[in-house]
Amino acid sequence: MENTSNGSICGADCGACEFRDNCKGCRQTKGCPFGKQCMVARYILVGGMEKYLEFKRVLIDEFNALNIHGMDRVEELYPLVGKYVNLEYTLPGGQRVKFLSDDEVYLGNQPKNLCDESGERCYGVIAGMGFLLVCEYGKDISDPEIVAFMRR
């Protein structure tokens, strides 16, 4: 279901997107709006919307199968630009690293942390073509910690 009025392949309303200033357009770039291949556009261009939705359901099931204590069920995944979800993590040796690419599009969400009564700690789930990442972070995305990272 292509939204031809605004250049979207996935049906997103590009006019309402907060990332539109950095976007070069899906249709115009054949699915590389931020420089690298968007996994959502790739699935839709190759297999159609039905295959993409099936892929998304599989990812949701994989996140939920991790059974992470305190993490609410993942019910939906949304396309997210890497620049906004590419958090810097501190490794045990003190190095600070980023694992994602700023110019790729990932699927993700922010499930509620059911164990945090203060509401200040959240989970973040991000999926790429070949991995699942679950992290936990504080208010304003502070102090992110990796909870799970796995290849798929």
DAJO-V389410 format. One line per field, one symbol per residue. ss: DSSP state (H for helix, E for strand, C for the rest). phi: phi as a letter, one per 40 degrees, with the letter a starting at -180 (. if undefined). burial: + if it has 24 or more other C-alpha atoms within 12 Angstrom, else -. Layout:
BEGIN
ss->???
phi->???
burial->???
END
This chain:
BEGIN
ss->CCECCCCECCCCCHHHCCCHHHCCCHHHHCCCCCCCCCHHHHHHHHHHHHHHHHHHHHHHHHHHHCCCCCECCCCCCEEEEHHHHCCEEECCCCCEEECCCCCCEEEEECCCECCCCCCCCEEEEEEECCEEEEEEECHHHCCCEEEEEEEC
phi->.ccccbgcccgccdcccccccbccgcccbfgbcbhbdccccdccccbgccccccdccccdccccccfcdgccccbabbcbcddcbcccbccdcgcbbbbbbcbbbbbaabccccccccgcbbbbbbbbdbabbbbbacdffcfcbccabacb
burial->------++++-+-+--------+-+++--+++++-+++++++-++------+--++--++-++----+--++++-+++++++-++++++---------+++-+++++++++++-------+++++++++--++++++------+++++----
END
